[in-house]
């Protein structure tokens, strides 16, 4: 694995790269959720690279991780701009086809960009939507807003770990080593230099308040975007997810691209895709050796 940096649309984007790109074979793009970072995919990316032979890139969205924070948050912190960034990064790297795995917001970038010719439609050949769909439950959005809008400040790393463990119970995550990696990958010292807080630009949360699609005048109907997808789609739902309802999950399987649907039991929003059985869902859909659909 290598850490890479690229300047795209005037912003420095950090991404992790696994494996070597092969001519005439798709790369895998793994894109994280609203407040997370590319480190969430370390286990999945390592398996896809080392066991399946894929070239994998996992970017940090601007405003998170090691990517640059935007000086124009209202103009750049929305999924249309993120999709444009993704397209720019693929162009810069010379990648012409990808299998896209997106958790939550990362899946939204995938299906929104993958529906439009001028964005990611020419690139995305297969798409996995991890606990995300065209309709989002308002109660869950309000929960996320309450959690994300105010950066917590805690005194010790232990207190931080305890808080993260409580939050990530819904992800089905109980392994101490994994929880430690989540903390290390998504937290930083606060401005006072002594306390701890989450490591993201709080302005990214405004996308939830004004609507993820506010950056486009072309299409603000998420179902229309979903219906326009032409690539094979797999939707994964956590059985207790409060963001992707069972009703929306079922509707996605009978309209538009007619997504395949898989439920991960005893997990909420969103499955972390780090266990062997969860990873096998990805491998089964993408294919073991980068085979095209």
Secondary structure by P-SEA (a helix, b strand, c coil): cbbbbbbcccbbbbbbbcccccccbbbbbbbbccccccccaaaaaaaaacccccbbbbbcccccccccccccccccccaaaaaaaaaaaaaaacccccbbbbcaaaaaaaaaaaaccccccccccbbbbccccccccaaaaaaaaaaccbbbbbccaaaaaaaaaaaacccccccaaaaaaaaaaccccccccccccccccccccccccccccccccccccaaaaaaacccbbbbbbccccccccaaaaaaaacccccbbbbbbcccccccccccaaaaaaaaaaaccccccc
